């Protein structure tokens, strides 16, 4: 659905302050369970499924409670049955407050700007680091609950200093952005990526173990190596080193997995770069 014609939910108070959720034609469940809710409110006092928001006649949205007790509040009043939503309505769930915004072109542009600022890295279009960290935590929680693996890749540009020195920092910045977009082309609803910082990137692969992560890292490496990079008549050939780790063998926490993949990345760099290490 066009962002200019979609309604939004924005978190005004709570752990996910500023988080923006677009509403489409399908119904969404609001709650605290990442497996049973599409709009996730990370608040210990929020039930797994608190409310359902759905499209009604003439594109209007409605909200109804799902919990039998401790119902959410709409504009300060207990939500007992389905109610139509109006622009500016506020839904209180536990300690969190979510505001509903009507599809309005001017407000939609503002919301889209806020969404991009909060969720996207400006240089690469990948997930912004704070948003990625949240998704990493959720993916690891899911991996534990489902007893599934979770692959992690750390990647770093081998020769960025040489590119900067020879062609200037604008070309180097362009290289970082283009490599990020290459990595982003392998994203889907499960695999997610971010610019970790500078010219370093991180990728998570829910449900995929060490072997699959190595295969993906090698695919990314070969794609970057085989791409012709050009900026304002200047051609250059960046390469990537990549390190791989996986849950549960590399540790139980996101920090453990990041450190393990970073150590593997260091080993790849030590061998001369343009390679994958695990």
N, C-alpha and C positions, 0 to 999 in steps of 0.2 A: 504493500500500500504506500502511496506517495506520502512522504513525511508531512507535506503541507496539508494533507487531508486526514491525517491520523490524530486521534486523541492521545494524550500522554498521562502517565502517572509520574509524579516527582516526589521523592522522599524529602520532606521538609524538616523532619526531626528523627534521629535514630542513628544507628551505626553506619548505615549506608547513605548518610546525608548527601543530597545532590544527585543521587542515582535517578536515572530517567528511563522509563519503560514505555515503549510505544504500544498502543493497543491496535490490533488488527481486527479482522472480521471474526476470528475464532475467539471463543471464550478463554479467559485466563483465570487461574486460581491464585489468590494471594495468600501467602502463609510462610511458615518457617522451615518447611521441609523441601530441600532441593530436589527430591525425587518426585514429590507430589504437587508442587506449586511451580507456576511459571514466573510469577513475580515473587521473588524471595526476599523476605524481611528478616534480616539476621538480628533477632531480638529474642532473648531467652524466654520472654513472657508471651511470645506469639505462638499460637498453636500451629501444627503442621499445615492445616488448611483452615483459614479464617473466613475468607469471603470469595465469592465468584463474581467476576465482571463479564458481562456478555452484551453483545449488540442486539438491540431490539428494533422495532419499526422505525423507518425514516432515519436510520443511522444513529439513533440515540443509544446510549449505553446505560445499563442497569447494574446495580450491585445487590447481592443478597448474601446473608450470613450462611456459613457452613457449619460452624460450631454450635452445639446444642446449648452450651453454657458460656458465660463470659464473652458475650457477643461483642464484635467491634462496634465502634460508634461512628455515626455519620453526622458531622457538624455538631458534635457534642451530645447527640441523642443515640440511645441504643438502637442498633440496626436489628429489627425483629423480622422483617420480611423484605422482599425485593423492592428497591426504590430506584427511580430514575436518577441519573447523575447530571448535575449542572456544572457549568464552568466555575471553578474555584471551590467546589465541594471538597471537604477534607475528611479523610477516613483515618480514624485512630485505631491502631492495632498494638496492644501492649503499650510500650513506651514510645512507639514510633507513630509519625503522622505522615500520611501520603495525600498529596493534592491531585485532583483530577483537572485536566485542562482540555477544553473543547478544541476541535480542529479549526484553527484560525490561522490564516496565512502569516500574519505578522508574528503571532505568538509561536507558530510552528518554526519560523526561521530562528527565533531566539532559542527555542528549545533544541533545535537541531545544532545550533552553535554550541550550546551548553553540553549537549550530548557528545559532540565531537571533542570538545575540550576536556571532558571528564573521562572519555572512553578511548580516544584514539591518540596515538603518537603523531605529532604534527609532521614529522619528517618522513615516516615510513608508512603511515596508515595502519600499522599494527596496533594491537591493544595497548593502551596506556599502561605503564608499569603498575600503578595501584590497582587498576581493574584486573590486569593479568594475575596479580598476586591473589586477589579474591577468588578468581576462577581456579587457580592452582590449588588453593586450600580446599575448595569445594570438590575438585576432581580427586584429590587425595582422600578426602572423606568418603567419597563414593567408592574409590578403589578398595579402601579398607572394608567398607560395608559389604561389597560384592566379592571380596577376595579376588580382585583382578589386579594385573600389573599396571604400572603407569611409567611410561618412558619419558625421559627428560634429555633435551639436547641443549648444550651451550655452544655458541659459535662466535668467532671473532675474525675480523678482516686481517689478513696476514700483512699486507703491504700498504696500509693506509698512509703511513708516514711518508713512504716514498712517493705516493700519489700526491699528497699535499705538497711535498718539497718540490716536485717536478712541475706540477700543474696548478697548484694553488688550492686553498682550503675550500673554495666554492665547488671545485671539481670533486674534492674529497667528500664533501657533504652530499653531493649528488650521488656518489658511489654508495655511501651509507644508506641513503634513501632507496636507491634502486635495488640493492641487495635485500633490504627489508621487504620490498614489494615482491621480490622473488620468493622469499621465505613465506610471505603472506599468501602467495598463490597456492601453497600446500595446506592452508588452513581449511577446516570445515567446522561443523557444529561441535566436534569433539577436540580435534587438534587446534591448539591456540598458540599464538606467538606474541612476543613483545621485543622491543629494543631495551635490553637490560640496562644499557648505559653506553654512551659514546658509540663505538662501533662493535658492540657486543650484543648478541641476541639470545633469547631463550625460547624454547619450544616445549610444550607438553603434549604427550600422546596417550590419552586415557585408553586403557584396555590393551595397550601394546607394550610388550616386554622389551628386553635388551636387544634381541636380534632384529626386531622390527624397527626399533629406534636407530640402530646402526644402519639399516637399509634406508630409512628416511634421510638420515644425516648424509649418507653417501649420495643420494639422489639430489639433495640440496647442493652439496659440494660440486657435483658434476654439472649441474645447471648453471651455477655461478661461473665455473671455469669455462663453460662453453658459450657464455653470453658475450656478445660484442658490445662493449660499453663505449659510448661516445657522448661528448658534451661540447657544444659549440666548436666542432671541428677537431676536438682533442679526443684521441682514442687511448684507452688504458685497459689493463687486465687485472682487476682485483681477484684474489683467491681467498678461500675460507679455510680455517681450521675448525674442527668440531669435536666436542667431547660428549660422550653418552653415559647416562646412568639410568637406573630403573628401580622402582619400588616393587617388591620389598627388599631386594638384595642390597641396595645401596643405602638403605636407612628408612626410618619410619616417618620422618618429618620433611616438610618442603625445604628447610634449611639444609638437611642432610643430603637430599637429592641434588640441590643446587651446588653444594660444595663438591660432591662426588663428580658431577658432570664438569665442573670447573677444573678439578684436578685432571680429569681426562683431557680437557681442552689444553691445559698446560703441557701435557705429554705430547699432544699432537703438534703444538707449536715447537716443542723442543726437537722434534724429528725433522724440522724444516718447513712445516706448514703444508697447506693444501692437502690435508688428510683427515681421517676420522680415527679417534682413539676411544677406547672404553676401559 
